Amino acid sequence: MTKKQRESVSKYLYDISKGIFLIVVVGNFMKGEWDIFSITTGIWAAIVFFLWAYIIEGGVEDE
């Protein structure tokens, strides 16, 4: 994978992480629902995608 591709993939995964957090976690709070399973799963999924992006981005060398 080229440097540009790694940067693009890491940005995409960061965006997925934000999207999951907003839709699942914040969405439940806005509805007033307290579904612990959904909130916990959403937080874990957001963390997994964030760490995946962080690991991929770590392979990108600074210019």
C-alpha beads as a LAMMPS data file, in Angstrom:
LAMMPS data file: protein, C-alpha beads

63 atoms
62 bonds

1 atom types
1 bond types

-500.0 500.0 xlo xhi
-500.0 500.0 ylo yhi
-500.0 500.0 zlo zhi

Masses

1 110.0

Atoms # bond

1 1 1 0.000 0.000 0.000
2 1 1 1.344 3.419 -0.877
3 1 1 1.633 6.279 1.601
4 1 1 -1.334 8.080 0.027
5 1 1 -3.484 4.943 0.238
6 1 1 -2.602 4.450 3.905
7 1 1 -3.547 8.044 4.672
8 1 1 -6.856 7.670 2.844
9 1 1 -7.722 4.395 4.566
10 1 1 -6.868 5.764 7.995
11 1 1 -9.036 8.861 7.398
12 1 1 -11.878 6.632 6.246
13 1 1 -11.625 4.438 9.346
14 1 1 -11.536 7.495 11.608
15 1 1 -14.737 8.689 9.929
16 1 1 -16.384 5.286 10.417
17 1 1 -15.412 5.427 14.091
18 1 1 -17.021 8.854 14.466
19 1 1 -20.109 7.749 12.568
20 1 1 -20.640 4.658 14.695
21 1 1 -20.247 6.655 17.876
22 1 1 -22.672 9.347 16.740
23 1 1 -25.334 7.031 15.392
24 1 1 -25.295 4.366 18.084
25 1 1 -24.205 6.095 21.278
26 1 1 -25.326 9.690 20.860
27 1 1 -28.440 8.560 18.979
28 1 1 -29.563 6.454 21.947
29 1 1 -29.040 9.345 24.345
30 1 1 -30.949 11.746 22.098
31 1 1 -33.897 9.339 21.922
32 1 1 -33.816 8.946 25.674
33 1 1 -33.214 5.207 25.359
34 1 1 -30.814 3.490 27.714
35 1 1 -30.096 0.252 25.861
36 1 1 -26.867 -0.745 27.583
37 1 1 -26.049 -3.457 25.023
38 1 1 -26.285 -1.030 22.081
39 1 1 -24.331 1.679 23.864
40 1 1 -21.585 -0.737 24.934
41 1 1 -21.372 -2.325 21.488
42 1 1 -21.247 1.103 19.833
43 1 1 -18.461 2.305 22.100
44 1 1 -16.417 -0.850 21.511
45 1 1 -16.946 -0.692 17.736
46 1 1 -15.883 2.965 17.660
47 1 1 -12.765 2.137 19.682
48 1 1 -11.883 -0.789 17.399
49 1 1 -12.163 1.322 14.235
50 1 1 -10.232 4.166 15.860
51 1 1 -7.387 1.839 16.889
52 1 1 -7.355 0.205 13.470
53 1 1 -6.972 3.638 11.850
54 1 1 -4.299 4.595 14.374
55 1 1 -2.294 1.458 13.594
56 1 1 -2.552 2.011 9.840
57 1 1 -1.624 5.661 10.238
58 1 1 1.406 4.673 12.312
59 1 1 2.847 3.075 9.194
60 1 1 2.783 6.432 7.418
61 1 1 6.075 8.241 7.778
62 1 1 6.108 11.982 8.356
63 1 1 7.537 14.091 5.577

Bonds

1 1 1 2
2 1 2 3
3 1 3 4
4 1 4 5
5 1 5 6
6 1 6 7
7 1 7 8
8 1 8 9
9 1 9 10
10 1 10 11
11 1 11 12
12 1 12 13
13 1 13 14
14 1 14 15
15 1 15 16
16 1 16 17
17 1 17 18
18 1 18 19
19 1 19 20
20 1 20 21
21 1 21 22
22 1 22 23
23 1 23 24
24 1 24 25
25 1 25 26
26 1 26 27
27 1 27 28
28 1 28 29
29 1 29 30
30 1 30 31
31 1 31 32
32 1 32 33
33 1 33 34
34 1 34 35
35 1 35 36
36 1 36 37
37 1 37 38
38 1 38 39
39 1 39 40
40 1 40 41
41 1 41 42
42 1 42 43
43 1 43 44
44 1 44 45
45 1 45 46
46 1 46 47
47 1 47 48
48 1 48 49
49 1 49 50
50 1 50 51
51 1 51 52
52 1 52 53
53 1 53 54
54 1 54 55
55 1 55 56
56 1 56 57
57 1 57 58
58 1 58 59
59 1 59 60
60 1 60 61
61 1 61 62
62 1 62 63
